[in-house]
């Protein structure tokens, strides 16, 4: 048996712990660097897509696509930042004992209370997702947090005042929107409390600050959420802009005269157009070729189910959650809108 002798001599125990020559540790890119690269990649895709599609679509369609995309992002970003800041404040500064006192212990009883809290807090659907995530991180039952998520952008005072201005002399439309939206939020919360499973939803986690107290925790929570949600907002805006430009206007006008088709058409349009809840009433008021019930469906579905909201929900709570909660909310919103329209409009 021949033994190989190391020419450098025997290695000590400490030398055995050293890495081999030429080895270097893999550097993990910082979150900020990853964000810059992601933004650069998205910008490159948009520019290349414009160059590739320009000969086929023409300048008007491309200008319309750019306008819709930029409008959605600019319109939603302030509300997203507001929601992220509020979510971070809830997580860091509000003790868990507050929610134990404010909300009933039983999820079934906490759901309508959470819906009432959503009615007094102005906010857009982009803001409601991170706020609901912050509530879950503080121990609030998912059913109650999801009820708040649906109710806050749909029945808050700002939205109701905008609806009253868009539909002058029609207080029944304001009442129908408030009642239908709140009922959908509560029904969705109760359904999730009865049928939802813990493995279907990913409760957002908050990064633990290495030091610095509450101010540092607030900064890290805001940074974590805005980096996490911003990309999904852009994806939703890209999809909404593409569909808004590609959808033929003549096809929409052709189904307006059929009652059930009009309701479904405006419900799906609300999902695809992804208009902010503070502005959708003015769009609905201009859709005069559709019935009042169809326009009510547009107002109820939009703040609860749209492309950017679906992307945000999938990003915060996981795809397993989104594929279950989004269809549930859509079906409830359409059904309740039809019933409310038959009674109030």
C-alpha positions in Angstrom: 0.0 0.0 0.0 1.5 3.3 -1.1 0.9 6.4 1.0 0.8 9.8 -0.7 2.8 12.4 1.2 1.8 16.1 1.0 4.8 18.1 0.0 3.7 21.0 2.1 3.9 18.8 5.2 1.1 17.6 7.5 -1.9 20.0 8.1 -2.8 21.1 11.6 -6.3 20.9 13.0 -6.8 24.6 12.5 -5.7 24.4 8.9 -8.2 21.6 8.2 -10.9 24.2 9.0 -9.7 26.5 6.3 -11.3 26.5 2.8 -9.3 25.2 -0.1 -7.1 27.5 -2.2 -9.0 29.6 -4.8 -12.3 29.3 -2.9 -14.3 32.5 -2.3 -17.6 33.0 -0.4 -20.6 33.6 -2.6 -21.8 37.2 -2.1 -25.5 37.6 -1.6 -26.8 40.7 -3.3 -28.4 43.3 -1.0 -32.2 43.8 -1.3 -31.6 47.2 -2.7 -29.3 45.9 -5.5 -31.9 43.2 -6.3 -34.6 45.9 -6.6 -32.5 48.0 -8.9 -31.8 45.0 -11.2 -35.5 44.1 -11.2 -36.5 47.6 -12.0 -33.9 47.7 -14.8 -35.2 44.4 -16.2 -38.8 45.7 -16.2 -37.8 48.9 -17.9 -35.9 46.9 -20.5 -38.9 44.7 -21.1 -41.2 47.8 -21.5 -38.8 49.5 -23.9 -38.2 46.4 -26.0 -41.9 45.5 -26.0 -42.7 49.0 -27.3 -40.1 48.7 -30.1 -41.3 45.2 -31.0 -45.0 46.1 -30.9 -44.8 49.5 -32.5 -45.1 48.4 -36.1 -48.1 46.2 -35.4 -50.1 48.4 -33.0 -49.4 51.9 -34.1 -48.7 55.0 -32.1 -52.2 55.6 -30.8 -52.6 52.2 -29.2 -49.1 52.4 -27.7 -49.8 55.9 -26.3 -53.0 54.7 -24.8 -51.2 51.7 -23.2 -48.5 54.0 -21.8 -51.2 56.4 -20.5 -53.2 53.6 -18.7 -50.1 52.0 -17.3 -48.6 55.2 -15.9 -52.0 56.4 -14.6 -52.5 53.2 -12.7 -49.1 53.3 -11.1 -49.2 57.0 -10.3 -52.7 56.7 -8.9 -52.0 53.7 -6.8 -48.5 54.4 -5.5 -49.5 57.1 -2.9 -52.2 54.8 -1.4 -49.7 51.9 -1.4 -47.2 53.9 0.5 -49.9 55.1 2.9 -51.0 51.5 3.4 -47.4 50.3 4.0 -46.8 53.0 6.5 -50.0 52.3 8.3 -49.2 48.6 8.3 -45.7 49.2 9.7 -47.2 51.5 12.4 -49.8 48.8 13.4 -47.1 46.2 13.6 -44.6 48.2 15.6 -46.5 50.7 17.7 -49.9 49.0 18.4 -49.6 46.3 21.1 -51.4 43.0 20.5 -53.5 43.6 23.6 -55.3 46.5 21.7 -56.7 44.1 19.1 -57.8 41.7 21.8 -59.8 44.5 23.3 -61.1 46.0 20.0 -62.1 42.7 18.3 -64.1 39.9 19.8 -62.2 36.7 20.4 -64.4 34.6 18.2 -63.6 35.1 14.5 -67.3 34.9 13.5 -68.1 37.9 15.8 -64.9 39.8 14.9 -65.8 39.8 11.2 -68.6 42.4 11.2 -66.6 44.5 13.7 -63.7 44.5 11.2 -66.1 45.4 8.4 -67.3 48.4 10.5 -63.7 49.5 11.1 -63.1 49.4 7.3 -66.0 51.8 6.8 -64.4 54.6 8.8 -60.8 54.3 7.4 -60.2 56.1 4.0 -58.0 54.0 1.8 -57.5 52.4 -1.6 -57.4 48.7 -2.3 -53.6 48.9 -2.7 -53.4 50.2 0.9 -55.8 47.6 2.4 -53.6 44.6 1.5 -50.5 45.6 3.5 -52.7 46.8 6.4 -54.5 43.5 6.5 -51.1 41.8 6.5 -50.1 43.9 9.4 -53.2 43.0 11.3 -52.5 39.3 10.7 -48.9 39.8 11.9 -50.3 41.2 15.1 -52.5 38.1 15.8 -55.8 39.3 14.3 -57.8 36.3 12.9 -57.4 36.0 9.1 -61.1 36.1 8.5 -61.4 39.5 10.3 -58.4 40.9 8.6 -59.7 39.8 5.2 -63.0 41.4 5.9 -61.2 44.7 6.6 -59.3 44.2 3.4 -62.5 44.1 1.4 -64.5 46.7 3.3 -61.9 49.5 3.7 -61.6 50.5 0.0 -65.3 50.0 -0.8 -67.3 51.7 1.9 -65.1 54.4 3.4 -66.4 58.0 3.5 -64.2 59.2 0.6 -65.6 56.6 -1.8 -69.2 57.2 -0.7 -68.8 61.0 -1.2 -67.2 60.4 -4.6 -70.2 58.1 -5.6 -72.7 60.7 -4.5 -70.9 63.4 -6.6 -70.7 61.0 -9.6 -74.4 60.1 -9.3 -76.2 63.4 -8.4 -79.8 63.0 -7.4 -79.4 59.2 -7.0 -78.9 58.5 -3.3 -80.1 55.0 -3.9 -76.9 54.2 -5.8 -74.8 55.3 -2.8 -76.9 53.2 -0.4 -76.8 50.2 -2.7 -73.0 50.5 -3.0 -72.5 50.8 0.7 -74.9 48.0 1.6 -73.8 45.6 -1.1 -70.0 46.1 -0.5 -70.3 45.7 3.3 -72.4 42.6 2.9 -69.9 41.0 0.5 -67.0 41.8 2.9 -68.8 40.2 5.8 -70.0 37.2 3.9 -66.5 36.6 2.5 -65.0 36.9 6.0 -67.6 34.4 7.5 -67.0 32.0 4.6 -63.3 32.1 5.2 -63.8 31.6 8.9 -65.9 28.5 8.2 -64.0 26.9 5.3 -60.6 28.5 5.2 -57.5 26.5 6.3 -54.3 27.8 7.8 -52.2 26.2 5.1 -54.0 28.1 2.4 -52.8 31.5 3.6 -49.3 32.7 4.3 -49.3 35.2 7.2 -46.8 37.9 6.3 -43.8 37.9 8.6 -42.0 41.0 9.8 -38.2 41.2 9.8 -36.7 41.4 13.2 -34.5 44.5 13.6 -31.0 43.9 14.7 -31.2 46.9 17.0 -32.4 50.5 17.1 -35.7 50.1 18.8 -39.1 50.8 17.4 -37.9 53.5 14.9 -35.6 50.9 13.3 -38.4 48.3 13.3 -40.8 50.7 11.6 -38.2 51.5 8.9 -37.4 47.9 8.2 -41.1 47.0 8.1 -41.8 49.8 5.6 -38.8 48.8 3.5 -39.8 45.2 3.5 -43.4 45.8 2.4 -42.8 48.5 -0.2 -40.1 46.4 -1.9 -42.4 43.4 -1.8 -45.6 45.1 -3.0 -44.2 47.5 -5.5 -43.3 44.8 -8.0 -46.7 43.2 -7.9 -48.3 46.6 -8.4 -46.3 47.1 -11.6 -47.2 43.6 -12.8 -50.9 44.3 -12.2 -50.7 47.7 -14.0 -49.0 46.1 -17.0 -51.7 43.5 -17.3 -54.5 46.0 -16.8 -53.0 48.4 -19.4 -52.6 45.6 -22.0 -56.1 44.3 -21.6 -57.7 47.8 -21.6 -56.0 48.6 -25.0 -56.6 45.1 -26.5 -60.3 44.9 -25.5 -62.6 46.0 -28.5 -64.9 48.8 -27.5 -67.6 47.6 -30.0 -67.8 44.2 -28.2 -68.5 46.0 -24.9 -71.3 48.1 -26.5 -72.9 45.1 -28.1 -73.6 43.3 -24.8 -75.0 46.3 -22.9 -78.5 45.6 -24.0 -78.6 42.1 -22.4 -79.2 42.4 -18.7 -77.2 39.4 -17.4 -74.5 39.9 -20.0 -74.3 43.6 -19.0 -73.7 42.7 -15.4 -71.0 40.1 -16.2 -69.4 42.4 -18.7 -69.0 45.3 -16.3 -68.0 43.0 -13.5 -65.1 41.6 -15.6 -64.3 45.1 -16.9 -63.9 46.2 -13.2 -61.4 43.4 -12.7 -59.5 44.2 -15.9 -59.5 48.0 -15.7 -58.2 48.2 -12.1 -59.4 51.7 -11.4 -58.9 53.1 -7.9 -62.0 53.0 -5.8 -61.9 56.8 -5.3 -62.3 57.3 -9.0 -64.3 54.3 -10.3 -67.7 56.0 -9.6 -67.1 58.6 -12.3 -66.2 55.9 -14.8 -69.4 54.0 -13.9 -71.5 57.1 -14.3 -70.3 57.5 -17.9 -71.4 53.9 -18.8 -74.9 55.1 -19.5 -75.6 52.3 -22.0 -75.6 49.8 -19.2 -78.3 49.2 -16.6 -78.0 50.6 -13.0 -77.6 47.1 -11.7 -74.7 46.5 -14.1 -73.0 49.7 -13.0 -73.5 48.8 -9.4 -71.7 45.5 -10.1 -68.9 47.5 -11.5 -68.7 49.6 -8.3 -68.8 46.6 -6.0 -66.5 44.2 -7.8 -63.7 46.8 -8.7 -62.5 47.6 -5.2 -62.5 44.0 -4.2 -61.2 42.1 -7.2 -58.9 43.7 -9.8 -55.7 42.8 -11.5 -53.4 44.8 -9.3 -55.2 43.6 -6.2 -54.9 40.0 -7.2 -51.2 40.4 -7.8 -50.8 42.1 -4.3 -52.8 39.4 -2.6 -50.8 36.6 -4.2 -47.6 38.4 -3.2 -48.6 39.0 0.4 -50.6 35.9 1.2 -49.5 33.4 -1.4 -50.9 32.0 -4.6 -52.8 29.2 -2.8 -54.7 31.9 -1.0 -55.4 34.0 -4.1 -56.8 31.1 -6.3 -59.4 30.5 -3.6 -60.2 33.9 -2.2 -60.4 35.8 -5.5 -63.2 33.6 -7.1 -65.1 33.6 -3.8 -65.1 37.3 -3.6 -66.0 37.7 -7.3 -69.0 35.4 -7.1 -70.2 37.0 -3.9 -69.8 40.5 -5.3 -71.7 39.8 -8.5 -74.5 37.9 -6.7 -75.0 40.5 -4.0 -74.9 43.3 -6.6 -77.7 41.7 -8.6 -79.8 41.3 -5.4 -79.2 44.8 -4.2 -79.9 46.2 -7.6 -83.2 44.4 -7.8 -84.3 45.8 -4.4 -82.8 49.3 -4.3 -82.4 50.4 -8.0 
